[in-house]
Amino acid sequence: MDAASRPVSAALTEAHRGEWSAVVAATAALTGDLDLAEESAQEAFARAVEVWPGRGIPDRPGAWLTTVAANHARDVLRRQAALARRLPLLVRDEVAHEHDPWRSDDRLRLIFTCCHPALAREAQVALTLRLVCGIPTGDIAAAFLVTETTMAARLTRAKRKIAVSRIPFRVPDPRELPGRVVAVCDVLHLAFTVGHAPPSGDDVVHAELVDATVALTRMLHGLLPRDRTVAGLLALMLLTDARRQTRDQLLPDQDRSRWDRSRIEDGLALLDIAASGPVDRFAISAAIAAVHAQAPTWADTNWDRIVELYGILAAAWPSPVVELNRAVALGMRDGPHAGLAAVDAVADDPALAHYAYLPAARAAFLADLGRWSEAADAYAEAAALTGSAAERARLEAQTTTARSRA
């Protein structure tokens, strides 16, 4: 890439990251057609690739892209000779809400449409990643272990259901909003988790997916700044992703000087907002991440507090994974004998049967106890269960080390 084209490339990258959802949402509001909105947004970015190098980067790239997308959508509708007769595929909100400024943001309407409870959770996640985050269909497919054709069909079915079911393109009424915000946050958290700890592939972190979900959650927080659920989710994301540069190592071995301190500070400030009233699972999980983030070294970790927080989390959000994490924390606090006993106490849960972290946790405690042969078998079991190439390589190396010491 030559020096002259670098500013344009950087501007296009930044526009895609920051403006994609706004362009799709504004076009969807205009046309009532999610397929056409997505197509028009793609056309607008394609036109930018052609035009910006010669004419220069617009002063307001988002406005330029939205105008081009809207013009393309109108042209398509005119060619179909259906602009006046066509029934909208998305049901518009007939009531104006000028007194609630955040309601007028089309991106917020788009998020809630993609996460409508009438859609299956997998469809909510896929639509949000594609239409709101702008993640390519192939990348979404890879993250969720399906073919691109399968994911494309899944997206098509979801958009068709929105049209056939006439799901309204609007922000929920105030009485519906709390439950609907939680559903949106659940989708974003799942997408972030897949990006932060990819279930397959060679990457330790799916950076594009993590960046997209963090950016979207920031946007949602900006639109709903007083919502504690959103603040807690964003705090959790930032405090977790602050360790991205060291994700190729286990937490005890990470160089904490490489952690992103600005993200940690932002996460802690958001945690204050999230914990200003009754707390939910995102706030509690963020508090656990904060304990790790604030410990100067692994040895300084406040395991008493982490065990306490996992107990609170287990009560608020019962889950075998939470119980397993609490068992590991108990072992960190009380020693490997206690840790192994606590892990074995939850090992029979069917939900953990194919969860690689379970045998990996057992292996670590067995190794601490000098039971190397058993540790090697547990490490090997964990390696066989994981789909991540990087994680598998680490576990196989630990298996080899344990066998050599047995």
PEMORA-V675066 format. One line per field, one symbol per residue. ss: DSSP state (H for helix, E for strand, - for the rest). phi: phi as a letter, one per 30 degrees, with the letter a starting at -180 (. if undefined). A space follows every 10 residues. Layout:
# PEMORA-V675066
ss=???
phi=???
This chain:
# PEMORA-V675066
ss=--HHHHHHHH HHHHHHHHHH HHHHHHHHHH H--HHHHHHH HHHHHHHHHH HHHHH----- HHHHHHHHHH HHHHHHHHH- ---------- EE-------- HHHH-HHHHH HHHH------ HHHHHHHHHH HH----HHHH HHH----HHH HHHHHHHHHH HHHH---EE- ---HHHHHHH HHHHHHHHHH HHHHHH---- E-----HHHH HHHHHHHHHH HHH----HHH HHHHHHHHHH H--HHH---- HHH--HHH-- HHHHHHHHHH HHHH------ HHHHHHHHHH HHHH---HHH --HHHHHHHH HHHHHH---H HHHHHHHHHH HHHH-HHHHH HHHHHH---H HH---HHHHH HHHHHHHH-- -HHHHHHHHH HHHHH--EHH HHHHHHHHHH HHHHH-
phi=.ddddddddd dddddddcce dddddddddd cibddddded dddddddded cdddcjdddb eddddddddd dddddddddd hbddcddddc ddddcdbddc eddddddddd edddcdddcd eddedddddd dcdideeddd eddcibdddd dddddddddd dedddhddda dededdeedd dddddddddd ddddddbeda jcddbddddd dddddddedd dddbdcdddd dddddddddd decedcddbd edcddddcdd dddddddddd deddcdaecc dddddddddd dddcddbedd dddedddddd ddddddbead ddddddddde dddcjddddd dddddcddde dceccddddd dedddddddi cddddddddd ddddddcddd dddddddddd ddddcd
